[in-house]
């Protein structure tokens, strides 16, 4: 049964005609799941095509998840869902409410003809490497959240260069890739300037910075602000076995540390926003009401997901900074 049709004067690239022919054959049930496609050599001979033309068509269908290859045997139908035009590999660091906001916004704005497969590397470089190696060649786009993992750039560069988008944290090694990112160094500096009139009533700023998951630019921006405006400061890796001193402000990226600081203050009978202050990272509905309101530095994660979807759908090759803002509440 002939399933491929190529016309020289149609005005459609020949690799695209191969794709359309296979999609039509699947739609008309002339090709079913598991069935073998004509070999590359056969199509080259039958239609006087170059191997690159046929391979381009088969590889695009492979990236969309419609066909798969068995080494030494050929290509086979993997899925009959031909409406899927983009198959996206989305690699997050971990699952939390902020990533859910990005993910849900991204899905909402990409449309129904896009399939998104989501993975998590949990800040483990070997898991990061494994997931990327196993996905290479199987997707039309790769959205990667590299965080500050060592050697992440060299692993990312094994992927097709025109199909990668960096999410959240970028660095000079990744500057050739499109990105939707936060400028953590600039964001914390600008936020502290905005809150400076509130900070002036305190004696010391303390950043709780474990340094494992947190963006390094956050620490740099914090120290630069304290130097530029002559604030006494300290950077500590964790809040353990520590007494809160009246006049301290804690800048807290991690919500576990946020809970620990508030619990400790209650044991010491300290009043938040008066005896000591808190600036938390990343806005959540709960922070609007806890302790009559927690001051936050936060980007708009819903906007980040929407921008990401537009980059995919419109093929944008930009580096777009998703700005953060300081939301001042009772805790400062």
C-alpha positions in Angstrom: 0.0 0.0 0.0 1.5 3.3 -1.1 1.4 5.8 1.8 4.0 8.4 0.7 3.1 11.0 -2.0 5.7 13.5 -3.4 4.9 16.1 -6.0 7.7 18.3 -7.5 5.5 21.3 -8.3 3.4 21.5 -5.2 5.3 24.4 -3.5 5.7 22.4 -0.3 9.1 21.2 0.8 9.6 17.5 0.2 10.4 16.6 3.8 7.1 18.3 4.7 5.2 16.3 2.1 6.6 13.1 3.7 5.3 14.2 7.1 1.9 15.2 5.7 1.6 11.8 3.9 2.4 9.9 7.1 -0.1 12.0 9.1 -2.8 11.3 6.5 -2.1 7.6 6.4 -2.4 7.4 10.2 -5.6 9.5 10.1 -7.1 7.2 7.4 -5.9 4.1 9.4 -3.6 3.0 6.5 -0.8 3.1 9.2 -1.5 1.8 12.6 0.4 1.7 15.9 3.5 -0.5 15.7 3.6 -0.6 11.9 6.9 -0.2 10.1 7.4 2.8 7.8 9.1 2.7 4.4 12.9 2.7 4.8 15.0 5.8 4.2 16.7 4.0 1.3 13.4 3.0 -0.3 12.0 6.6 -0.3 15.3 7.9 -1.6 15.2 5.6 -4.6 11.5 5.8 -5.3 11.3 9.7 -5.2 15.0 10.6 -6.0 15.4 12.2 -2.6 18.5 12.8 -0.5 18.9 10.9 2.7 18.9 14.2 4.6 15.4 15.1 3.3 13.9 11.8 4.4 15.8 11.8 7.7 14.6 15.4 8.4 11.0 14.3 8.0 11.4 11.1 10.1 13.3 13.0 12.9 10.6 15.6 13.2 7.9 12.9 13.5 10.2 11.2 16.1 10.5 14.4 18.1 6.7 14.8 18.1 6.4 11.2 19.5 4.6 9.9 16.4 7.3 7.4 15.3 10.3 5.8 16.9 13.4 4.1 15.6 14.9 0.7 16.2 18.6 0.6 15.4 19.3 -1.6 12.4 15.6 -2.2 11.7 13.9 1.1 10.8 11.1 3.4 11.9 7.8 2.4 13.4 4.5 4.2 14.3 4.6 5.0 18.0 1.4 7.1 18.4 -1.6 7.9 16.3 -2.1 11.3 18.0 -1.1 13.3 14.9 -2.7 16.5 16.4 0.4 16.9 18.6 2.6 19.5 16.8 5.0 20.1 19.6 6.4 17.7 22.1 8.2 19.5 25.0 10.7 18.3 27.6 10.3 20.4 30.7 13.0 19.9 33.4 12.3 21.5 36.8 14.5 21.4 39.8 11.8 20.4 42.2 8.0 20.5 42.6 6.6 23.4 44.7 3.7 25.8 44.5 5.8 28.3 42.4 6.7 25.6 39.8 3.0 24.6 39.7 2.1 28.3 38.8 4.7 28.3 36.0 3.6 24.9 34.7 -0.2 25.6 34.8 0.3 29.0 33.2 2.5 27.4 30.5 -0.1 24.7 29.8 -2.9 27.2 29.7 -1.2 29.4 27.1 0.3 26.7 24.8 -2.9 25.1 23.5 -4.1 21.6 23.0 -1.7 20.6 20.2 1.3 20.7 22.5 2.3 17.8 24.7 4.5 18.6 27.8 6.4 15.9 29.6 7.6 17.2 33.0 10.7 15.9 34.9 12.6 16.9 38.1 16.3 16.7 38.7 16.1 17.5 42.5 19.4 19.3 42.3 21.2 16.1 41.5 23.7 16.5 38.7 23.7 12.8 37.8 19.9 12.8 37.6 20.1 16.0 35.5 22.6 14.3 33.1 20.6 11.1 32.9 17.3 12.8 32.1 18.8 15.0 29.4 20.8 12.2 27.8 17.7 10.0 27.6 15.5 12.7 26.2 17.9 13.9 23.5 16.4 13.7 20.1 12.9 12.8 21.3 11.4 16.3 21.7 10.8 19.4 19.6 11.8 21.7 22.4 13.7 21.4 25.7 13.0 23.8 28.6 15.7 23.4 31.2 15.9 24.8 34.8 19.7 24.3 35.5 19.8 26.1 38.8 23.4 26.4 39.9 24.4 22.8 39.2 28.1 22.4 38.3 28.7 21.3 34.7 25.1 21.9 33.8 26.1 24.0 30.8 28.2 21.3 29.1 25.3 18.8 29.5 22.8 21.2 28.1 25.0 21.9 25.1 24.7 18.2 24.0 21.0 19.1 23.1 20.0 20.5 19.7 21.2 24.1 20.0 18.1 25.7 18.4 15.6 23.7 20.5 16.7 24.7 24.1 15.2 27.4 26.3 16.7 28.1 29.8 14.3 28.8 32.6 14.7 30.8 35.9 18.5 30.9 36.3 21.0 31.5 33.5 24.7 32.2 33.5 27.5 33.4 31.1 28.0 29.8 29.9 24.4 29.6 28.8 24.1 33.1 27.2 23.8 31.7 23.7 20.4 30.1 24.6 17.0 31.9 24.8 15.9 32.3 28.3 13.1 33.4 30.7 15.0 34.2 33.8 15.2 36.1 37.1 18.1 38.4 37.7 18.5 37.5 41.4 21.5 39.7 42.1 19.7 42.8 40.8 16.3 41.8 42.2 17.4 41.6 45.8 19.4 44.8 45.6 16.5 46.7 44.1 14.0 45.2 46.6 16.1 46.2 49.6 16.5 49.7 48.2 12.7 49.9 48.0 12.4 48.8 51.6 15.3 50.8 52.9 13.1 53.3 54.8 11.7 50.3 56.7 15.1 48.7 57.2 16.6 51.8 58.7 14.9 51.1 62.0 16.7 47.8 62.4 20.4 47.3 63.3 21.4 44.2 61.4 20.4 42.3 58.2 20.8 38.5 58.2 20.5 36.4 55.0 19.8 32.7 55.6 21.6 31.2 52.7 22.4 27.4 52.6 23.9 27.9 49.2 22.9 24.5 47.9 19.7 25.4 46.0 19.6 29.2 46.2 20.8 31.4 43.3 24.3 32.7 44.0 23.3 36.1 42.7 21.0 36.5 45.7 23.9 36.5 48.1 26.0 38.8 45.9 23.2 41.4 45.6 22.5 41.2 49.4 26.2 41.9 50.3 26.5 44.7 47.7 23.4 46.4 49.2 24.8 46.1 52.7 28.2 47.5 51.7 26.7 50.4 49.6 24.4 51.5 52.4 26.5 50.7 55.4 24.2 48.1 57.0 25.7 45.6 59.4 25.0 42.2 58.0 25.6 38.5 58.3 25.2 35.5 56.0 24.3 32.2 57.8 23.8 28.7 56.2 20.9 27.8 58.5 18.7 28.9 61.4 19.6 26.3 64.1 20.3 26.8 67.8 20.1 30.6 67.3 18.5 33.3 69.5 16.9 36.2 67.7 18.3 39.5 68.8 16.1 42.6 68.9 16.8 44.8 65.9 17.6 41.9 63.4 15.9 41.5 60.0 16.0 38.0 58.4 16.0 37.6 54.7 14.7 34.1 54.1 14.7 32.2 50.7 13.4 28.9 52.2 10.0 28.6 53.8 11.2 25.9 56.3 13.6 28.5 57.7 10.7 31.1 57.7 8.7 28.8 59.9 11.7 28.1 62.2 12.3 31.9 62.7 8.6 32.6 63.5 8.4 29.7 65.9 11.6 30.9 67.7 10.3 34.4 68.0 7.2 33.2 69.7 9.3 31.3 72.2 11.2 34.5 72.9 7.9 36.6 73.0 9.2 38.9 70.2 6.8 41.0 68.1 7.3 40.7 64.4 7.6 44.0 62.6 8.7 45.7 65.8 11.3 43.7 67.7 12.6 42.0 64.6 11.8 41.8 60.9 11.3 39.3 58.1 11.6 39.4 54.3 10.6 36.1 52.7 11.1 34.9 49.2 8.3 34.0 46.7 4.8 35.2 47.1 2.1 32.7 48.2 -1.5 33.3 49.4 -0.6 32.2 52.9 2.0 34.9 53.3 -0.7 37.5 52.9 -2.3 36.4 56.2 0.4 34.7 58.3 1.5 37.0 61.2 -0.8 39.8 59.7 1.3 39.6 56.5 4.9 38.6 55.5 6.9 40.9 53.4 8.1 39.1 50.2 10.5 39.5 47.3 8.8 37.7 44.4 8.6 37.4 40.7 5.3 36.7 38.8 5.4 33.0 38.2 2.2 33.0 36.1 3.7 35.7 33.8 6.8 33.6 33.5 4.8 30.6 32.3 2.9 32.8 29.8 6.2 34.3 28.4 7.6 30.9 28.1 4.6 29.7 26.0 4.9 32.7 23.7 8.5 31.9 23.1 7.6 28.3 22.1 4.6 29.2 19.9 6.3 32.2 18.1 9.8 30.8 18.0 11.3 33.7 19.8 15.1 33.5 20.5 15.4 36.1 23.2 16.6 36.4 26.8 13.7 37.9 28.7 14.1 39.0 32.3 11.1 38.3 34.5 11.3 41.1 37.1 10.7 40.7 40.8 9.1 43.2 43.3 9.1 43.8 47.0 5.7 43.5 48.6 5.8 45.3 51.9 3.6 44.0 54.8 3.5 43.9 58.5 6.7 41.8 59.0 8.9 44.7 58.1 
